[in-house]
Amino acid sequence: MPADRAPDTRVARTPDDSSRILVAAIERGDIDTVVSLYEPDAILFSKSGRLMRGLDAIRENNLGLIALKPTFTIDFITATISADGTLATNRMKAELNWTDKDGNPKQASVDTLEVLRKQPDGSWLYVIDDPYGSMRAGMEKR
């Protein structure tokens, strides 16, 4: 599903809404919405596998991504919710396109593994976000 079909809200009512809202917010340059999708002590992995913990680190990392003015094409999002309905995993496969500082088009794949927790208000927030999670076994340690 293309990112432009993301819900017109900042609140994820289903686990897969989280991924759609995140992608749309990154494309719009809306860092406040991006950060609002994470729990305060959430973990975000870098491509190299380095852990970034907390909203300040997540904000800083995503500002770098937003600066690229990327566009995403989502191939699929698959959510699995725990039996008690409190935890979920998302897997999202998407293509990421941007133009580098020299004007050259660039492309990368993301194949995410995300863990979300249902909040008391019924919304879903990221606890762990690994944009390269399901690709990690084939990646070199850096």
N, C-alpha and C positions, 0 to 999 in steps of 0.2 A: 504494500500500500504506500503510495507516495506521501511524503511528509506533509504536503499541503492538505491532506485529509485529516490532519490531527484535530482533536476536539478543540473547540473555541473556549477552553478553560485552562486554568492552571492546576486543577485538581484531578488527579488520576482516580477514577472510580473503579477501574479494573487494572490488574497488573500490566497488561499490554498497553493501556492508555499512557502509562508512565513513559514507555519508550517513544511513543508517537509525540507526546507533549514535549519531551526532551529534545528530540530531533527538530521539531518545528521551532522551539525556542532558540536553539543554536542557530538555525538558519535566519531567524529574525534578529539575532543579536541581543536577545532578552536574557541577560545573565541572572536577573532576579528570579525569573521562572525556573531556569535551570537549577539554581541552588535550592529553590523551594521544594524540589522533588526528592531531596535527600534528608535522611535523619541527621541530627547534629553530629553524631560520631561515625557517620558513614565512611566507608573505605572505597576509594577509586584507584584502580590499577593504571599505571602508565604502560605504554607499549613494552617497555623493557621489563615490566613486572614489579617496578618500585611501587610501594604502597603510599598513597596520599590519604591522610585521615583528617576528617573534619571539614566543615563548610568553607573555611578560609582557603584551604588547599584545593578543594574542589572548585571554588570560585576562580582562583588563580589559573588552574589548569584549563578550565573551560573558556576563560577569557582569551587564552592563546589559541584555542580552537576557533572561537568566534572571529578572531582577527583574520583568519584565513578566508572568511566569507564562504563557508562550504555549502554545498547542496548534497542532500542525501536522496538515494533511491532505495526504499525499503523493499527487500525481496520477500521477507516474511518475519513475523513475530509469533513465537509460540510461548504461551504461558502455561505453567503447571502450578496449581494451587494445592497446598497441603490439605490433608484430610480434615484438620480442624479449622481450615479457612484463614489462618493467621499469617502464613508465609507463602511465598510464591517464587518461582524462578521464571525468568524470561530468557529466551534465546532470540536474538534478532540478527538477521543477516542483511547487510545493506552495503551499497556502494557509496563512497564519499568522494566528491569531486571538488576541486578548488583550483585557483590559479596562483602560482608562486610569485615571488617578488619581481621576477624577470618576465612575467606574463606567460609563462609556460603552463599549460593545463596539466594537472596532476590528478591521480586517482588512487584510491586505496579501498580495500575491503575491510569491513568490520563484521565480526561474527561474535556477538556478545554473549556473556553469561552474567546474569544479574540476579541478585537476591533482593526481594522486597518484603516489607512487613505491612500488614494491614493496621491502620491507625484507629484509635477510638472513634473518630468521626466517619470511618468507613473508607477513607482514602488510602492509597498505597504509596509508600516512600521507599527509595533505595536504601538498603543496608550495605550491600556490596555491589559494586559496578565494575565489571571487567570487560572493556570494549573488545578485547582480543581473547576472551576466555576460552572459547572452544577452538581457537587456533593455536593456543599456547603450546600444546604438545609438539607442534612442528616448528616452533620458533627457537632460535638460538638464545642462550642466556647472554645478556649484555651487561 
